[in-house]
Amino acid sequence: MDLAKGKFRVSWGRVLLAAPFFALLVMFWAIPLFQGMRLSFESDTLWGDSHFVGFKHYLSLWGDPRYWRAVWNTVLFTVATVAFVLGFALLAAHALRLCWGRIRGPLTFAFMVPGLCPPTVLALLFLLVFHGKEGLLNQWVVQPLGFETINWLSDPDYILSAVVVQAAWRWTGFMTFFLLCALNARPRDVLDAAEIDGVNAWQRFTKITLPLIAPTLLFCLIYLVVDCFAQFAGSYVLFGGSGGTNDAGLLLVSYAYQKAFVGGGFGSGAAVSLSIVPWLAGMLFLIAFAPRAFWKGGGA
């Protein structure tokens, strides 16, 4: 924009460079979104003409116990995965900083390998780990410790844990890499000054390190929350598209899949899919504003 003359100047070169991105955004995000919204207001007719049913599919979710079970499982899965991944990634990032320089790079790459693999490949690997009572986890860990074998994919007390471990294995390495970069970017003079002033290690971590890496932690947190709400491939491979015994591993995306592609109710499935948006927005709102409100109120 020309401030003196109040005119806009369009850089067509930049427009051409951005055009492919916006074209793909419209094609693979905007159009599917509006098609899904349209389906959610139409009948579940798979073949033939469908008709407008208004908010029928959305209203039916309120009385659907399987839907609320999927909501609870998704929230619990998200909280457990985020807590495990960020906690372990922060410890791993600190450990990598203490490693000898020549092995730090290979170790960092090794941590990132699970995140580079397709989720279905990792799910197949964990299918061998959790498979029945003969899985690798039972054979190598549970039995040598003298415990009874656990059917991880059939026992409702452990089904969701299997999905959490699989997701944590995939993303811990990537989050470790981001946090390692954040730790290395800390100004050394601030840490040295605190150490000279007699500030102990725990205080340096809580009062200096955490505030400095807070933006990176926030990025990792939002990324993980969005990915957890979109979790499908892992649970599909482990449970064959179902939610496992007593729906103990039923997640929202899996339930939308069952509604649309197993039950033939594309309208109902679209309604379940779009209902994820307010749940996800609510969690992101808490992440973005709850800590700020807490500190503004003096932690009271």
N, C-alpha and C positions, 0 to 999 in steps of 0.2 A: 504493500500500500504506500502510495506517495502522500506523506503527511502534509506537505506544503499545499498540494492541489486537491487533497482529499479523494484521490483516485486509486483504484486497485490495479496492480500490475500482475498479470498472470504469467508465471514461468511455465510455458508449455512443456519444456523439457522435464521439469519436475512432475508435471501432471502425467506425462507419458510413462515416467518411471513408476509412479504410484498406481497407474491404471490397472496393471495385472493383479496387484494385491486386492484392490477394491472389487475387481471382477470375480476373483476367487472367493472373496468374502461374501459377496452377494449370492454366488452360485452354491457354495457349500455351507453357508450359515443363515443368511437372510431368507432365501427361498425355502429351505427345509423347515425353518422356524415358522414361517407363515403357513406352510402346508400342514405342519403339525397342529397349529392353532385351529386351522379349518377342520381337520379331522376330529379334533376333540369336541367340536360342536355338532358332529354328524353321527348318525346311527352306526352300529357295529356291523352293518351289512358288508360281507366280504365280496360277494358277487352281486351284481345288479346295482340298481340306483339306491343311493343313500339319501337320507332326509335329515333336515335340521332338527336337533333335539335340545338345543340350548345348553343349559348347564347341568343336564341330567348326569353326565359321566362324572363331573366334579362333585355333585351332591352325593352321588353313590359312594364316593370314597370315604365320606364321614362315617358311614356305617359299615365299612369293610374292615374286619379285624386283621386280615392279611396285609392290607395297606399300612395300617398303624404298626404292625409288627415289622414291616419293611422299613418304615420311618425310624423306629427305635433301633433296629439293627444297624441302619446306615449311620445314625448319629453316634452310636456306641463304637462302631467300627472306625469312624473318622477320628473320634477323640483318642481311642487307644492307639491307632496307627500314628497320628501326629505326635502324641506324647513319646512313643517309643522311638520314632525316627529322629525327631529333633534332639531328644536326650542323648541317644547313642551317637548321633552325628556330631554333636558338640564335643563329646568325650573323644571320639575318633579324630576330630580335627585338632584338638589339643595334643593328642598322642602323635599325630603325624608331624606336628611342628617340632616335636622333640626328637624325631628320627634323624639319622644321618642323612645329609643332603643327597647323596647318590641313590639311596633307596627310597627317598620320599616320593619321587616321581612315579616309579613302578608301583609302589603301594597305593598311591592315589588313583592311578589308572585301574588297578585291580579292584578298588572299591567301586569304581564307576561302571565296571563291566555289567553287573546285573541291570543297571538302568539303560544300557545300550541294547539289551536283548528285547525282542518282542515279548509282550506280556503273555501270549499264549505259550511260548517256549518255556518261560519261567513257570507257568502254571503246570505244564506237563512234567517239569522237573520236580515240582512240589507234589505232584500226584504220586510220584515214586516215593517221595519222602514220607507222605502221610498215608499211603495206601494200606488200608486194613490194619491187621495186626502184624503183617509181615513187612511193613514199610521201613525205610532206612532209619527213621527217627526211633521207632520201637526197637529195632535190632541193634542200633549203635549207641543209643542213649538210655532209653527207658529200662530195657531188660538188664544191661550191665550194672545199672544202679540198684537193681533188685526190686523194681516196682512192677506192678501188673501192666501188661500191654494195654494200650488205649486205641480204640478205633476212632481216630481223629476225624474222619469224614462221615461218621454215622452217629457218634455220641453227641447229642445236642448241647452238652456242657462244653464241648471243645471245638465245635464246628466253626464258630466265628473266630476263635483263636487261630485256626489254620489260615483263614483269609487274612487276618492281621499280620501274621508272620510272613506270609507270601508278599504282601504289599510292602512291609517294612524291609524285607530283603531287597526288593527292587529299588527303593528310593533312598535308602540310608546312604549309599555311596555318593549319589548326586548331591544330596544335602550336605554331606561332609565336604565335598569340593567347594561349594559355595561358602560354607562357614570357614573353611581354611583360608580362602581368599580374603574374607572379612577380617579374620584374625591377623593375617599378614599385613593388612592395610592400616592397622592401628598405629598411631604416631608413637614411636618408641620413646620420645622424650617425656611424654606424659606418664608412661609406665615407669620410666626410670626415676622421675621426680617423686612419684608416689612411693616407690620402694625406698628412696633416700629418706623420705619423711616418716618412714616406719609403718606404712600401711601394709597389713598382712595380705597373704595371697587371696584369701576369701573376700576380703573387702575390695581388693583390686579387681577381682572378677565381677562382683556384684555392683560396685559403684562406678567402675571405669569400663571394663570390657563389655559387659552386657549393654549399657547405653550406646557404646560405639558400634556394636554389631546389630543393634536393634532393627535398622532398616533391612538388613539381610535376613534376619530372623522372621520379620514380617513377610517378606517375599516368600521364603520357604514355607511359612505357615499357610499363606493364601494358596500357594501352588498345591500343597498337599491336601488341603480341604477340598479344593475343586476336583482334584484327581480322585479322592476317596468317594465323593458323591457320584462320580462318573464310573466307578468301578464296575466292570462287567466281565471282561475276558477271563480273569482269574477265577471268579466264582462260577462262571459257566463251565470251564474245564473241570474244576473240582467236583461240581455237583450236577453236571449235565443239564444246566439250564434251570434246575429247580432250586429251592432254598434249603435242601437237605432235610434231615429229620426234624419234624415239627416246625419247619420253616426257620430253623435256628440260624441259617446263613442267608436268609432272603434279604436282598438289598433292593433299593428302589428301582434301579435300572433293570435288574433281573426280573422284578415283578412287572415292569412295563413290557419286557420281552415276552413274558408268559401271557400277559393279557393280549398282546397284539399278534404274536406269531404262533403261539401254542393254542390259545383260545379263539383266535380269529377275530378278536375285538379290537380293531385298529383305533376306533374312537376312544375306547376305554384306555388302551395303551398310550395313546397320545395325551390323554388327560393325566395319567400317572407321570409321564415324562415331564410335562409342563408344570406339574405340581412340585417338581424338584426345585424349580427356580425360587419360589419364596422361601423354602427351607434353606437353600444355599445362601440366598441373600440375607436371611436372618443370622446365619452363622458368621458371614463375612461382616455384617454390621456389628456384631458383638466383638469380633476380632479388632475391627477398626476403631470403635468408639468406647467400648467398655473400659479398656485400660486407661484411656485419656480421662474419662469421667471419674474413674477411681482415684487417679493421682490429683485431679483438680479438686476433688473433695477431701483431700488430705488423707486418703486411704481409709476414711471412716465408713 
